[in-house]
């Protein structure tokens, strides 16, 4: 499993841990050591303004650096998301079709028969090309 893991698989986890650590650091710095910072008056309206595609940059001028770093790392995580295996989280929407799919049949047992040593191996019904050697026939 380790040989199939790429940098794109590990990077989102590092960014996710960074976002969590910065979020915890922001909570401790803003609320634990000082009088507190009300992010609901600045960061929350700015974040909502992003969704209507009219970000109000003036709201973010006086925001502490820890909040800005946390937001930046969170946005980086969303930017990396489509290029990693985390994108498989969206495959759950297609899982309903998986419940009603037919069984996968690789070969039927009726066609399977034991081969003897001199019989040619190939696809049944396959035509031979002009460069294929003729198969020897067995005499009883």
C-alpha positions, 0 to 999 in steps of 0.5 A, a space after each residue: 500500500 505504501 508503494 501506491 501512495 503518492 505525494 498527492 495522497 499525503 499532502 492533504 493530510 499535512 494541510 488538514 493537520 495544519 488547519 486543525 493546529 492553526 484553528 486550535 492555536 487561534 482559539 487559544 491565542 484569541 480567547 485564552 490569553 487575551 480578552 477575546 476576539 469576536 470573529 462573528 463581526 468580521 470573519 463570518 460576514 467576510 466568509 459569507 460574502 465569498 459565497 455570493 462572489 462579492 468578498 468584502 476585503 475591508 472586513 479582514 483588515 483588522 483580523 489577527 494573523 492567526 485567523 488569517 493563517 487558518 483561513 489561508 490553510 483552509 482554502 489551500 485544503 479546498 484547492 488541493 481537494 479535487 487533485 487528490 484521492 479525497 475526491 473519492 468522497 463524492 463517489 458515494 452519490 453513485 453508490 446507489 447504482 452499485 446496489 442494483 448492478 448485475 454480478 460481474 461474470 468473468 467467464 462462464 463455467 459452461 465454456 471452461 473445459 480442461 485443455 490438453 497439452 497439444 491444444 492451442 490456447 487462444 480466444 474461441 472464434 478468433 481468426 488467425 492472421 497470415 503470419 500465424 503458424 498453422 496448428 498441428 492436428 492430432 491423429 487418433 
